[in-house]
Amino acid sequence: MAFTNSNDYITGRKSAPTPSGCELVSVRFTIDLGTADLALNTIGQVGILPAGCVPEDVLVDGTDMDSSTAAVIFQVGIWDGSSANLSTAAADGGAAWGSTTAVNTSFKQRLTFSSNAIDLVTAAQTDRKLGVKVTTAPTAAVAGTLGVTLRYRAA
């Protein structure tokens, strides 16, 4: 299942900035998530990694999306293009880049990298969509806002 909402970056109304030199660019993408979006293995698009760029770091933040004491976990990487999963293509890092730690309150955290997948991403000729997957669903889902800040540079 895919996220029900979108944002201006995904719809093309806004373009992600492209670095003009060796600088790092940092863009925060936000998306409103409904309770159905927080079901286990739901995946959606949240932002853009521009053509010719590679990721450097990821921060994830959000409102409290679980009214119980249980926790939700999100995984981040390149969307595979079919709404089914995060990409495992070698050019996209070969796996999801990492996950948040379990969160049951409003949060802001650096992605916990499970491997060096983010370092293995190579530049592409076209924009790629940044994906987020719910890998641990909340016990009592509450609609909220998810933010993903992607730091990237020209390859």
Backbone as a ProteinNet text record, in pm:
[ID]
protein_1_A
[PRIMARY]
MAFTNSNDYITGRKSAPTPSGCELVSVRFTIDLGTADLALNTIGQVGILPAGCVPEDVLVDGTDMDSSTAAVIFQVGIWDGSSANLSTAAADGGAAWGSTTAVNTSFKQRLTFSSNAIDLVTAAQTDRKLGVKVTTAPTAAVAGTLGVTLRYRAA
[TERTIARY]
83.6	0	88.7	48.7	124.1	58.3	136.6	82.3	-32.2	-133	-248.6	-220.9	-131.1	-100.7	29.6	49.4	170.7	218.6	318.4	363	405.9	441.7	474.7	597.7	689.9	808.3	771.3	686.8	647.1	558.4	470.9	380.6	448	568.1	639.9	612.5	532.3	505.7	625.5	715.9	837.5	953.2	1066.2	1181.9	1285.8	1353.2	1459.3	1578.5	1644.4	1760.1	1874.5	1946	2060.8	2186.9	2284.1	2407.7	2481.2	2544.1	2617.2	2767.2	2810.2	2952.7	2971.3	3063.4	3094.6	3013.5	2917.9	2842.7	2742.9	2708.7	2601	2470.3	2367.6	2234.3	2150.2	2068.7	1984	1839.7	1752.8	1612	1526.6	1430.1	1335.3	1206.3	1170.2	1047.3	947.4	824.2	723.2	605	538.3	417.8	324.1	196.5	95.9	56.7	62.2	28	-102.8	-193.2	-317.7	-294.8	-391.2	-373.9	-351.6	-414.9	-394.9	-252.3	-188.6	-50.1	48.8	7.5	96.4	85.7	16.1	5.5	140.8	165.6	290.6	317.9	441.6	491.9	434.3	360.3	315.5	437.5	444.2	558.5	506.8	579.2	539.3	656.9	630.4	731.3	723.6	840.5	840.5	921.7	1018.2	1103.1	1179	1274.6	1350.1	1499.8	1574	1719.6	1745	1789.7	1803.3	1905.4	1886.1	1979.4	2119.8	2217.4	2357	2402.3	2314.6	2347.1	2351.5	2423.7	2430.6	2400.7	2336.8	2300.8	2421.8	2417.6	2521.8	2469.6	2348	2293.8	2142.2	2074.3	1928.8	1887.2	1799.8	1735.8	1587	1524.9	1382.2	1317.1	1202.3	1130.1	981.5	907.5	763.9	689	559.2	471.2	448.2	385	354.1	246.8	282	188.8	139.1	158	108	56.9	-73.1	-129.7	-105.2	-45.7	-11.3	136.2	186.5	328.6	415.4	353.6	431.3	504.2	576	657.5	644	674.2	673.7	818	851.5	984.7	967.9	1044.3	1043.5	1178.5	1175.8	1296.7	1299.7	1420.8	1434.2	1531.4	1502.9	1590.5	1529	1573.4	1516.3	1393.1	1284	1160	1186.2	1136.9	1168.2	1087.8	993.3	918.5	788.1	762	638.9	550.7	585.8	513.2	523.3	604.8	611.7	720.9	830.7	942.4	1042.8	1145.7	1258.2	1353.3	1422.3	1506.6	1624	1652.5	1772.1	1870.4	1847.3	1938.5	2073	2179.1	2314.2	2332.6	2281	2296.2	2224.6	2125.5	2049.5	2104	2216.4	2279.2	2265.9	2181.1	2166.3	2071	2020.1	1929	1871.5	1779.7	1733.7	1855	1858.6	1975	1982.3	1868.9	1866.5	1727.9	1718.2	1588.8	1595.5	1476.9	1468.6	1475.7	1504.9	1488.6	1341.1	1295.9	1155.7	1115.6	1006.9	961	813.2	779.1	638.6	598.8	678.5	647.5	691.1	670	727	877.2	940.6	1081.7	1156.5	1287.6	1380.2	1508	1550.7	1669.9	1740.6	1868.2	1948	1913.7	1906.1	1879.7	1987.8	1948.5	2044.1	2077.2	2199.5	2238.9	2268.6	2198.2	2213	2329.6	2377.8	2490.2	2551.5	2636.4	2693	2617.3	2491.2	2412.6	2408.7	2395.9	2389.3	2520.1	2632.3	2761.3	2781.2	2699.7	2713.2	2624.5	2542	2453.9	2538.2	2509	2578.5	2482.8	2537.4	2455.8	2377.6	2258.5	2174	2148.6	2106.1	2075.6	1941	1859	1725.8	1705	1606.5	1569.3	1520	1548.3	1496.5	1412	1309.8	1219.1	1265.9	1267	1302.6	1180.3	1200.4	1088.8	1101.6	987.7	980.7	887.3	929.6	850.5	827.3	706.2	673.3	714.2	817.7	864.1	817.5	775.8	706.9	588.3	469.6	348.6	314	253.1	208.5	91.9	78.8	-32.6	-163.6	-158.4	-276.4	-239	-249.1	-205.1	-282.7	-208	-263.5	-208.1	-295.1	-249.8	-146.9	-48	56	136.1	243.6	331.1	469	522.3	656.5	744.3	863	960.3	1087.1	1142.1	1268.9	1359.9	1471.3	1568.9	1680.4	1696.7	1799	1911.4	2032.9	2151.9	2222.6	2247.1	2307.8	2405.3	2482.7	2582.3	2587.8	2650.2	2674.3	2778.3	2762.9	2855.8	2986.7
-117.4	0	124.6	227.8	352.3	459.8	559.3	670.9	735.1	780.3	842.4	987.3	1054.6	1194.5	1208.5	1325.4	1357.4	1494.6	1549	1685.4	1751.7	1878.5	1953.5	1899.8	1836.2	1780.1	1656.7	1571.8	1448.7	1479.2	1577.7	1610.6	1695.1	1746.4	1826.6	1976	2020.1	2163.8	2238.9	2166	2222.9	2132.9	2193.2	2110.3	2120.2	2009	2007.6	2084	2165.5	2241.5	2148.5	2188.5	2112	2189.5	2124.5	2194.6	2240.3	2356.8	2409.9	2390.3	2336.6	2313.3	2202.1	2221.9	2115.9	2125.5	2217.4	2236.8	2124.4	2109.4	2019.4	2096.9	2033.8	2092.2	2014.4	2083.9	2020.7	2063	1965	1994.2	1910.3	1975.3	1903.6	1882.7	1756.3	1717.1	1676	1722.8	1683.6	1618.6	1531.5	1468.4	1439.9	1463	1431.3	1285.6	1211.9	1070	1046.9	976.1	935.3	805.4	762.5	639.8	518.8	513.4	400.9	398.1	514	522.1	461.1	441.5	390.7	239.4	171.8	25.9	-36.7	-153.6	-225.2	-240.5	-210.9	-222.8	-123	-23.2	82.6	163.6	198	273.1	389.8	498.6	614.2	700.6	787.9	882.3	1007.4	1062.4	1181.2	1295.5	1266.7	1372.4	1327.6	1411	1389	1395.4	1300.3	1309.1	1349.8	1474.4	1523.7	1445.2	1448.3	1385.4	1439.2	1351.1	1391.2	1407.1	1372.4	1391.8	1259.3	1260.8	1145.5	1192.4	1106.8	1145.1	1142.3	1226.1	1229.8	1195.4	1240	1218.8	1233.9	1177.5	1184.6	1207.7	1304.1	1327.9	1302.5	1242.9	1214.7	1275.9	1341	1398.8	1376.9	1387.9	1370.6	1401.3	1411.1	1428.4	1290.9	1287.7	1161.1	1089.3	974.5	901.9	771.2	757.4	640	686.1	669	716.4	618.9	504.2	410.3	427.9	340.7	347.6	265.7	201.8	127.2	226.3	176.6	265.6	231.6	329.7	313.8	327.5	252.6	261.6	283.2	378.5	408.8	372	323.2	293.4	391.1	435.5	534.7	484.7	516.9	483.8	535.8	483.6	521	434.4	498.3	427.8	342.8	220.5	128.8	152.6	244.1	277.9	202.5	104.5	27.6	33.1	113.2	127.3	4.5	-91.9	-216.1	-216.3	-148.3	-157.1	-46.1	-42.2	46.1	-27	46.6	-11.6	-90.5	-202.2	-280.4	-275.8	-186.7	-172.2	-119.9	-169.2	-129.5	21.7	85.3	230	309.4	248.1	313.6	278.8	207.2	169.3	21.7	-49.6	-193.4	-234.2	-138.9	-169	-38.1	-51.5	67.8	129.2	260.2	327.3	306.8	300.3	283.8	308.1	313.3	325.7	427.6	468.8	546	445.3	492.3	406.7	414.1	325.5	322.1	454.6	512.1	641.3	632.3	686.4	690.1	827.9	926.6	1066.3	1148.1	1277.8	1362	1341.3	1343.4	1306.8	1380.7	1381.5	1428.2	1349.6	1275.8	1193.3	1171.2	1146.9	1109	964.8	932.8	796.2	704.5	590	488.9	403.5	413.9	344.7	199.3	108	-35.1	-94.8	-24	-70.2	54.2	35.8	151.9	179.3	137.7	154.5	299	395.2	535.2	578.4	520.1	553.7	489.3	390.8	318	374.4	473.3	532.8	606	580.8	649.4	746.6	846.5	947.8	885.2	933.8	888.3	1004.2	972.2	1073.6	1141.2	1081.4	1135.3	1149.8	1229.3	1241.8	1106.8	1078.9	958.4	1000.8	923.8	956.8	891.3	971.4	925.3	856.8	736.2	660.8	638.1	620.9	589	469.3	372.1	251.5	235	197.1	168.3	23.5	4.6	-131.6	-183.5	-95	-132.3	-37.7	-94	-12.2	26.6	142.9	181.4	93.3	76.7	-0.8	75.4	204.6	291.2	412.3	395	498	628.6	739.4	874.1	948.1	1011.7	1089.2	1192.6	1217.8	1313.1	1358.9	1427.3	1479.3	1418.2	1370.2	1313.8	1407.8	1434	1516.4	1437.1	1447.4	1383.3	1490.6	1514.3	1611.2	1533.2	1556	1488.2	1586.5	1545.5	1624.5	1551.8	1623.7	1562.8	1658.1	1603.1	1681.9	1632.3	1712.6	1670.2	1558.6	1462.2	1348.9	1388.1
0	0	0	-70.4	-77.6	8.8	47.2	124.3	46.4	117.4	51.9	13.9	84.6	55.7	-21.3	-75.3	-149.7	-102.8	-170	-140.9	-271.4	-266.3	-387.8	-460.8	-390.7	-456.3	-537.9	-482.5	-550.7	-670.9	-659.1	-769.3	-877.1	-849.3	-948.1	-941.2	-845.3	-831.6	-775.1	-708.7	-651.3	-691.4	-725.5	-758.5	-647.1	-623.7	-522.3	-578.2	-496.5	-545.6	-585.3	-688.2	-734.6	-698.9	-635.9	-601.2	-726.8	-717.8	-833.5	-820.8	-709.3	-686.6	-587.2	-493.6	-397.9	-268.5	-261.8	-138.2	-111.3	16.3	57.4	51.5	1.4	0	100.1	175	274.8	248.8	227.3	200.6	294.7	357.6	444.9	367.6	351.1	284.7	392.8	383.4	481.8	411.3	484.7	432.3	548.9	526.3	627.1	611.2	722	720	794.1	728.8	793.2	868.7	944.8	1022.9	931.9	815.4	722.6	669.1	658.5	609.9	708.3	832.1	935.9	955	863.4	870.2	836.2	889	865.5	715.9	676	538.2	440	487.8	397.9	357.1	230	177.6	95.1	99	19.7	-17.4	-111.5	-157.4	-71	-39.3	45.6	-13.9	-101.4	-155	-278	-318.6	-442.8	-415	-472.2	-482.4	-626.9	-649.2	-786.6	-868.9	-999.3	-1093	-1068.6	-1079.3	-1063	-919.8	-823.1	-681.8	-606.1	-494.1	-404.2	-261.7	-182.2	-45.6	47.5	149.9	252.4	390.7	422.2	555.6	551.8	651.5	659.4	805.2	825.5	955.5	937.8	1037.3	1031.3	1154.9	1134.9	1247.9	1227.7	1334.2	1321.2	1448.5	1432	1546.4	1609.6	1724	1791.3	1709.5	1651.1	1565.3	1627.5	1760.9	1831.5	1967.3	1990.7	2117.7	2232.7	2203.9	2310.8	2346.9	2430.1	2466.7	2372.5	2274.9	2174.8	2084.5	1987.3	1904.7	1757.3	1674.3	1529.2	1479.6	1374.1	1313.5	1163.7	1110	967.1	906.6	784	707.8	590.6	551.1	444.6	338.8	214.2	101.2	-27.2	-139	-268.4	-293.5	-331.6	-366.2	-489.3	-491.4	-601.9	-729.2	-725.6	-846.2	-862.7	-777.9	-793.3	-669.5	-573.6	-446.7	-357.7	-395.4	-319.5	-213.6	-237.1	-144.6	-170.9	-87.3	-112.1	-205	-289.3	-392.6	-334.7	-401	-369	-486.1	-581.5	-695.6	-646.9	-705.9	-665	-673.8	-777.2	-794.1	-685.7	-620	-512.9	-374.9	-370.3	-244.2	-211.6	-285.4	-265.6	-155	-79.1	32.7	85.1	179.7	251.5	319.2	329.8	388.4	538.4	604.6	748.9	803.6	936.3	1004	1116.5	1157.8	1281	1395.2	1513.1	1629.8	1668	1752.9	1792.6	1856.6	1806.3	1858.9	1896.5	2013.7	2055.2	2106.3	2072.7	2102.8	1981.5	1985.5	1879.9	1881.8	1765.4	1758.8	1649.1	1663.5	1561	1582.8	1480.9	1496.6	1363.5	1374.9	1258.3	1226.1	1100	1058.4	1113.9	1166.7	1212.1	1090.9	1042.8	921.3	952.3	883.7	909.7	832.1	735.2	654	591.3	494.5	425.5	296.1	287.2	164.9	117.1	208.6	167.5	98.7	139.8	79.7	-56.6	-89.5	-216.6	-327.5	-296	-396.1	-500.5	-626.3	-735.2	-802.4	-867.4	-934.2	-1049.9	-1071	-1181.2	-1276.5	-1396.5	-1497.9	-1473.8	-1389.9	-1363	-1212.5	-1175.9	-1035	-983.8	-855.8	-791	-672.1	-643.7	-533.4	-404.9	-299.9	-166.9	-106.5	-55.5	-0.2	148.7	213.3	355.6	370.1	451.7	474.3	623.7	661.1	800.8	827.2	909	936.5	1072.8	1159.9	1282.6	1295.4	1288.2	1292.3	1435.2	1452.4	1586.1	1631.6	1761	1816.6	1802	1827.4	1817.1	1732.1	1600.5	1505.7	1521.3	1508.4	1512.3	1391.1	1314.6	1199	1244.4	1159.7	1196.9	1077.2	1105.1	1000.1	1014.6	902.9	897.3	816.6	868.3	796.6	773.2	653.1	620.9	562.5	629.7	580.5	514	384.8	306.1	278.2	313.9	281.4	168.5	60.5	-57.1	-124.8	-216.9	-290.4	-434.2	-518.5	-656.1	-653.8	-741.5	-746.8	-813
[MASK]
+++++++++++++++++++++++++++++++++++++++++++++++++++++++++++++++++++++++++++++++++++++++++++++++++++++++++++++++++++++++++++++++++++++++++++++++++++++++++++

